[in-house]
């Protein structure tokens, strides 16, 4: 069938428009199929710059960048016990370009803050846990205790009991002290500070009695013999302090607490991207300087798949929520 001149022009115009439309779709399709990562990644650290967590995160970021071929930019968003940075990541696009460098405080803070603007399980995709390490139960010399048994005796001999400091409400130091109070039945008062540094100053001055401290926070002062190291909080002894018993060995059965570091992504991040991130984070943590840094701080390097990290996170939240709902929990 022959087309009229007008019909031929109409057919040509339709074909041209179809071709233009196809060309317009090509960039969008190409973008959708672009390999990940194709631009810089942001690693949110929910604490102020300059601390131990920030330093580890920066080493992880550099090692990840070397493996992924894209910059990994550290963005410090401190405040509210880490909730400000965590909320930023929870609300970010689930594309693998915004990540959270999480610590044990992610779980402890969630346990004591029921009105967070995010859900610690539903709003995040676990990527990788890189290490776990014990806390150290240390006492000022004024307490007069060199063992946990002596500490218990000292606490019972004082009408007001003992006090313990922390880096703030909802911190791992706070909830570890609360767990110790619950399991020993001792009279103990929580004294929160804005960070581990001022808490340590007060401990050294003798104005507070006890601190469930991280290794890097307190290690220098132990070497100077300014404090008494009574026990480690983990299930097994620390290779850094092989002569120091665990709390379980010291008469507090079942006490097993450790601090940890890991990476989370927004929920619904594509599984393939999570797997790629898991490999990059695990490889970054297994290389220097991160590996040596973790060992120097008494931590055990950990290499977990995303699902295994998710299971650990659920266990942590359940543990600390159980502590938080017990009678006598102090939030001040």
C-alpha positions in Angstrom: 0.0 0.0 0.0 1.4 3.4 -1.1 1.4 6.3 1.4 0.4 9.8 0.5 3.1 12.4 0.8 1.5 13.5 4.0 1.5 10.0 5.3 5.2 9.5 4.4 6.1 12.7 6.3 4.0 11.5 9.3 5.8 8.2 9.3 9.2 9.8 9.1 8.3 12.2 11.9 7.1 9.3 14.1 10.3 7.4 13.5 12.4 10.4 14.3 10.6 11.1 17.6 11.0 7.4 18.5 14.7 7.6 17.9 15.1 10.8 20.0 13.1 9.2 22.8 15.4 6.2 22.8 18.5 8.3 22.9 17.1 10.3 25.8 16.6 7.0 27.8 20.2 5.8 27.1 21.9 8.1 29.8 19.4 7.0 32.4 19.8 3.4 31.6 23.5 3.7 31.6 23.4 5.4 35.0 21.2 2.6 36.4 23.7 0.0 35.2 26.8 2.0 36.3 29.1 -0.2 38.5 29.2 0.5 42.2 30.9 2.5 43.4 31.1 5.2 40.8 31.5 8.2 43.1 32.8 9.0 46.6 31.4 7.3 49.7 30.7 9.0 53.0 31.5 7.3 56.3 29.6 9.0 59.1 31.3 8.9 62.5 28.8 9.7 65.2 31.4 11.3 67.5 33.6 14.4 67.5 36.9 14.2 65.6 40.1 13.4 67.4 39.0 10.4 69.6 40.0 6.8 69.4 36.9 5.8 67.4 37.5 8.6 64.9 41.1 7.5 64.4 40.1 3.9 63.7 37.3 5.0 61.3 39.8 7.2 59.4 42.2 4.3 59.0 39.3 2.1 57.8 38.2 4.8 55.3 41.6 5.1 53.8 42.0 1.3 53.4 38.5 1.0 51.9 39.3 3.8 49.4 42.4 1.9 48.2 40.3 -1.2 47.6 37.2 0.4 46.1 38.9 3.0 43.9 36.8 5.8 45.2 37.4 8.3 48.1 35.8 7.4 51.4 35.1 10.7 53.2 34.8 10.7 57.0 32.0 13.0 58.2 31.9 13.6 62.0 28.4 14.1 63.3 28.6 13.9 67.1 25.9 14.5 69.6 23.0 12.7 71.5 25.1 9.7 72.3 25.7 9.0 68.6 22.0 9.3 67.6 22.5 12.4 65.4 25.0 10.6 63.1 23.0 7.4 63.2 19.8 9.2 62.2 21.5 10.9 59.3 22.5 7.5 57.9 19.1 5.9 58.6 17.4 8.6 56.5 20.0 8.5 53.7 19.5 7.0 50.3 19.9 3.2 50.3 22.6 3.1 47.6 25.8 2.3 49.4 27.2 5.8 49.4 26.4 6.8 53.0 27.5 4.5 55.8 27.7 4.6 59.6 30.8 3.7 61.6 29.0 2.2 64.6 30.3 1.1 68.0 28.8 -0.6 71.0 27.3 2.7 72.0 24.9 2.3 69.1 23.3 -0.6 71.0 23.6 0.8 74.5 22.2 4.2 73.6 19.3 2.5 71.8 18.6 0.5 74.9 18.1 3.5 77.2 16.5 5.9 74.6 13.1 4.5 73.5 12.2 7.6 71.5 15.0 7.6 69.0 14.0 9.0 65.5 15.1 5.6 64.0 14.8 1.9 64.7 18.3 0.4 65.3 17.3 -2.9 63.6 14.7 -2.0 60.9 16.4 1.1 59.6 19.9 -0.3 59.0 21.5 -3.0 57.0 24.5 -4.7 58.9 27.6 -4.6 56.8 30.6 -5.8 58.8 31.9 -6.0 62.4 35.7 -5.4 62.5 36.7 -6.1 66.1 35.7 -6.7 69.8 37.6 -5.8 72.9 37.1 -5.9 76.7 36.5 -3.1 79.1 38.7 -2.8 82.1 37.3 -2.4 85.6 39.7 0.1 87.2 39.6 1.7 90.7 41.1 4.8 92.2 43.8 4.0 94.8 41.6 5.7 97.4 39.2 2.8 97.2 41.8 0.5 98.8 41.0 -2.5 96.6 43.3 -4.6 94.5 40.7 -7.3 93.6 37.0 -7.5 93.0 36.5 -9.3 96.3 38.2 -6.4 98.1 36.1 -4.0 96.1 32.9 -5.7 97.2 34.1 -5.6 100.8 34.9 -1.9 100.5 31.5 -1.1 99.0 29.7 -2.9 101.8 31.7 -1.1 104.5 30.6 2.3 103.3 27.0 3.5 104.1 26.9 5.4 100.8 28.5 2.6 98.8 30.7 3.5 95.8 30.3 5.6 92.7 31.4 4.9 89.1 32.0 7.3 86.2 31.1 7.0 82.5 31.4 8.8 79.2 27.7 9.7 79.5 24.3 8.3 79.9 23.7 5.3 77.6 27.4 4.7 77.0 29.0 1.3 77.2 30.8 2.4 80.5 27.4 3.4 82.0 25.6 0.2 81.2 28.5 -2.0 82.2 28.6 -0.4 85.6 24.8 -0.8 85.9 25.1 -4.5 85.0 27.8 -4.9 87.7 25.5 -3.1 90.2 22.6 -5.4 89.4 24.6 -8.6 89.6 26.4 -7.8 92.8 23.7 -6.0 94.6 26.1 -3.3 95.7 25.1 0.3 96.5 26.6 2.2 93.6 25.9 5.7 92.1 26.4 6.6 88.5 28.3 9.8 87.7 28.1 10.7 84.0 30.5 13.0 82.1 30.7 14.3 78.6 33.3 11.9 77.3 35.9 9.5 78.6 38.6 12.2 79.1 36.8 14.2 81.8 35.7 10.9 83.5 39.3 9.8 83.6 40.4 13.1 85.2 37.9 12.7 88.0 38.9 9.1 88.6 42.6 10.0 88.8 41.7 12.9 91.2 39.9 10.4 93.6 36.6 12.2 93.2 35.0 9.0 91.7 35.8 5.4 92.6 35.4 3.2 89.6 35.4 3.2 85.8 34.6 0.5 83.3 37.0 2.0 80.8 38.1 1.0 77.3 41.7 0.0 76.9 43.0 3.0 75.0 41.3 5.4 77.5 43.1 4.0 80.5 46.2 2.1 79.4 48.7 4.9 79.9 47.5 5.5 83.5 47.9 1.8 84.3 51.5 1.9 83.1 52.1 4.9 85.4 50.6 2.9 88.3 48.1 5.6 89.1 45.1 3.3 89.1 44.2 -0.3 90.1 43.2 -2.8 87.4 40.8 -5.2 89.0 39.3 -7.3 86.2 38.4 -7.4 82.5 34.8 -7.6 81.4 35.1 -10.2 78.6 34.5 -13.9 78.9 38.2 -14.6 78.5 41.3 -12.9 79.7 43.0 -10.2 77.7 46.3 -11.0 76.0 47.5 -7.5 77.1 46.8 -8.3 80.7 47.1 -12.1 81.1 47.5 -11.9 84.8 44.2 -10.0 85.3 41.1 -12.2 85.9 37.8 -11.8 84.2 34.8 -10.6 86.3 33.3 -14.1 85.9 36.5 -15.5 87.5 36.3 -12.9 90.2 32.9 -13.9 91.5 30.4 -12.3 89.0 29.3 -15.3 87.0 28.1 -14.8 83.4 29.5 -11.3 83.1 30.6 -10.9 79.5 30.8 -7.4 78.0 32.9 -6.1 75.2 33.1 -3.0 73.1 33.0 -3.4 69.3 33.3 -1.5 66.0 31.4 -2.1 62.8 29.8 -0.5 59.7 26.1 -0.2 58.9 24.3 1.0 55.8 20.7 2.2 55.4 18.0 -0.5 55.3 17.2 -1.7 51.8 20.7 -1.2 50.5 21.0 -3.7 47.6 22.4 -7.0 48.7 25.1 -7.0 46.1 26.3 -3.6 47.4 26.2 -4.8 51.0 28.3 -7.8 50.0 30.8 -5.7 48.2 31.1 -3.4 51.2 31.5 -6.3 53.5 34.5 -7.5 51.5 36.0 -4.0 51.4 35.5 -3.4 55.2 36.8 -6.8 56.2 39.9 -6.5 54.0 40.5 -3.0 55.3 40.3 -4.1 58.9 42.7 -7.1 58.2 45.4 -4.8 56.8 47.7 -2.4 58.6 47.4 0.0 60.3 43.9 -1.1 61.4 44.9 -4.7 62.3 47.8 -3.6 64.5 45.8 -0.8 66.1 43.1 -3.2 67.2 45.6 -5.7 68.6 47.4 -2.8 70.4 44.1 -1.9 72.0 43.5 -5.4 73.3 40.8 -6.1 70.7 40.2 -9.3 68.7 39.9 -8.7 65.0 36.5 -10.1 63.7 35.5 -11.0 60.2 31.7 -11.5 60.0 29.3 -11.8 57.1 26.4 -9.3 57.1 23.9 -11.8 58.5 26.2 -12.8 61.3 26.8 -9.2 62.2 23.1 -8.7 62.2 22.7 -11.6 64.7 25.3 -10.1 67.0 23.6 -6.7 66.9 20.3 -8.3 67.9 22.0 -10.0 70.8 23.6 -6.8 71.9 20.4 -4.9 71.9 18.6 -7.6 73.8 21.4 -7.7 76.4 21.3 -4.0 77.1 17.6 -3.6 77.0 17.3 -6.2 79.7 19.8 -4.2 81.8 17.9 -0.9 81.1 14.5 -2.2 82.3 15.8 -3.6 85.7 14.8 -1.7 88.8 17.2 1.0 90.0 18.5 1.9 86.6 20.1 5.3 86.9 19.8 7.8 84.0 21.4 11.0 85.2 
